[in-house]
Amino acid sequence: MRLKTHSSIPGNHLGDLSVFLHQIYVQHKHCDFFINEYQNAFNYCVNSQHISLHPITIKKNNQIIGHVALILDDRLKQGEAFFGFFELTDDPVVFKKLWHQLTALATKNN
């Protein structure tokens, strides 16, 4: 497994993330609607002048198996942030690695 924190959004990040989401949710009736709305929310964060999005991915065999993003918004009080776009395979090790990296990144960014 390879853990990666991105300082900027890689070129095909949303496309790779959409493939991962489809693999997880394909059995659900409204999978395509969910992924479309997910992409809209992600793009909103990327294009907002107030939001700084810091994605973290874990890949295995060059495919995403876990994803979360630290979301910093300059309209929040100093020291406040939130996270989102949190998706992973059913693996506690992946969860622990993502959560550890997310909290470390949040602490680094005050």
C-alpha positions, 0 to 999 in steps of 0.5 A: 500500500502506498499512502499519498498526501497531495498538495494539489489535485493531480490531473486525473484525481477525480477520474480515478476517484470516480472509478473507485466510487463506482466499484464500491457503490455499483450495486446501489440503485442510485450509484450514478446519481451519487457519483455525479453529486460527489463530483459536483461537491468535489469540484465546488471545493476545488474551485472555491476561493475560500476552500483549500482541499487536501486529498489523501489517498491510499493505493494498492496496485496503482488503484485507490483503496482509500480516500479522504480530504482535509477541507480548510475554509478561510471563513471558519474560525482559526483552528477549525477545519473539516474532512470529507470525501471519505471512502475506503474498502472494508479494511481497518488498516486502511482506515487507521492509516487514512485517519492518522494521516488526516489528523496529522495534516490537520494538526500541521495546518493548525 
